[in-house]
């Protein structure tokens, strides 16, 4: 396990980051205690509507008067690449902060930071290559131009499970588009966002372009969502909160992008590479303690191979190492807080009452390593039917629900039988079956013969109750841009109302 330095033994105390500088911490602070051992990690200022007003004013000034929106794509790309370099140079500290506050296994957190740098550099490439359209076949006396323009001030509301990754699926693309931002990180996991804002300024991104107001969603999130000078809200979080944000944005006709909950399924056919499927299915529900909106929380498996497959899966799940976030050998760590742990265990208890069988896990872990934290090991529930709550609702913990199928049609029906549509997986060696099944799945992402793999070039997002809008890929750049058409009349314009001419 990594040994903390003397500086790390004292809790971090932060103000907001507005107009290029950290403010003095407020008298009202939010304490973040470690979910793994109860130690005080950090204290964040509890933001007010006045703090949001100040941050939005700084962002609006940077957008309208300081020239950020008019900066060339080449200039913005240079700044983004420098930003990415600084993130990479500060990786060790950022990884530690992220692991501690979000309760991540540190080797997983290190991988996420690599993704952050990749997204920043990809966004820089989009800033370089962004373009509009010229329509030259509208007739000899007409020219049509389609241009993309930055939306303005963007409010970003980021969740606690992936503070950096979820932020960087938004931030570099908005900056590449020419927008300025006000970020509200989750009140429990704000350190990395504040440190990132400092690095943005160090990279040369002008003051006011990136602002951060910490605090509770009911105060800061509400003020940001309802602010008249915020042109767009990009939110990642629960479907319940997303509905409220979408409604609030609708009242003011404000653009909104919502990346919400999920209830992903891995469909495993009997002809799959079952060894690969075992590894992928296990990863899909234990990664980040299952606190992943795109988690493969359901296993829909062909009846003929189900029992043997699940028995092997349970044996592997029991070998997963659950430990402290800074333990380099840990595969997963504690759940985010006690209330959430109790909610996860409540789902397991409810499933048992409805007839599901606990194949492994299902309890709070105890012992010297675990007694001070909110640890739950990998849990597999068998005999789960589509009418059970654990099949339909997002648990957001390391819990896998197993349901058997006999035909491809039944498998697809089961996978689509939830309100969510974020991500699913399909496992088969038959490419026809693989692709035809993927086509029928109602989700924004389908992983085929793998899980949690992809590229920054590929857009991701949800359908149904998993939201709308896309992050990553070229779509992410366009998410933060308005489309304008300009019709140019060439030559002599013939009067439309000739009889009015004297």
Secondary structure as GFF3:
##gff-version 3
##sequence-region A 1 502
A	DSSP	alpha_helix	6	9	.	.	.	ID=ss1
A	DSSP	beta_strand	12	14	.	.	.	ID=ss2
A	DSSP	beta_strand	17	18	.	.	.	ID=ss3
A	DSSP	beta_strand	21	22	.	.	.	ID=ss4
A	DSSP	beta_strand	29	33	.	.	.	ID=ss5
A	DSSP	beta_strand	40	45	.	.	.	ID=ss6
A	DSSP	alpha_helix	49	64	.	.	.	ID=ss7
A	DSSP	alpha_helix	73	89	.	.	.	ID=ss8
A	DSSP	alpha_helix	91	102	.	.	.	ID=ss9
A	DSSP	alpha_helix	106	129	.	.	.	ID=ss10
A	DSSP	beta_strand	133	135	.	.	.	ID=ss11
A	DSSP	beta_strand	142	150	.	.	.	ID=ss12
A	DSSP	beta_strand	153	157	.	.	.	ID=ss13
A	DSSP	alpha_helix	163	168	.	.	.	ID=ss14
A	DSSP	alpha_helix	171	177	.	.	.	ID=ss15
A	DSSP	beta_strand	180	184	.	.	.	ID=ss16
A	DSSP	alpha_helix	191	202	.	.	.	ID=ss17
A	DSSP	beta_strand	210	212	.	.	.	ID=ss18
A	DSSP	pi_helix	217	221	.	.	.	ID=ss19
A	DSSP	alpha_helix	222	225	.	.	.	ID=ss20
A	DSSP	beta_strand	232	236	.	.	.	ID=ss21
A	DSSP	alpha_helix	239	251	.	.	.	ID=ss22
A	DSSP	beta_strand	255	259	.	.	.	ID=ss23
A	DSSP	beta_strand	265	268	.	.	.	ID=ss24
A	DSSP	alpha_helix	274	286	.	.	.	ID=ss25
A	DSSP	three_ten_helix	287	290	.	.	.	ID=ss26
A	DSSP	beta_strand	298	302	.	.	.	ID=ss27
A	DSSP	alpha_helix	303	318	.	.	.	ID=ss28
A	DSSP	alpha_helix	338	353	.	.	.	ID=ss29
A	DSSP	beta_strand	357	360	.	.	.	ID=ss30
A	DSSP	beta_strand	379	382	.	.	.	ID=ss31
A	DSSP	alpha_helix	389	392	.	.	.	ID=ss32
A	DSSP	beta_strand	399	405	.	.	.	ID=ss33
A	DSSP	alpha_helix	408	415	.	.	.	ID=ss34
A	DSSP	beta_strand	423	427	.	.	.	ID=ss35
A	DSSP	alpha_helix	431	440	.	.	.	ID=ss36
A	DSSP	beta_strand	445	448	.	.	.	ID=ss37
A	DSSP	three_ten_helix	464	466	.	.	.	ID=ss38
A	DSSP	beta_strand	467	468	.	.	.	ID=ss39
A	DSSP	alpha_helix	473	479	.	.	.	ID=ss40
A	DSSP	beta_strand	481	489	.	.	.	ID=ss41
A	DSSP	three_ten_helix	498	500	.	.	.	ID=ss42
###
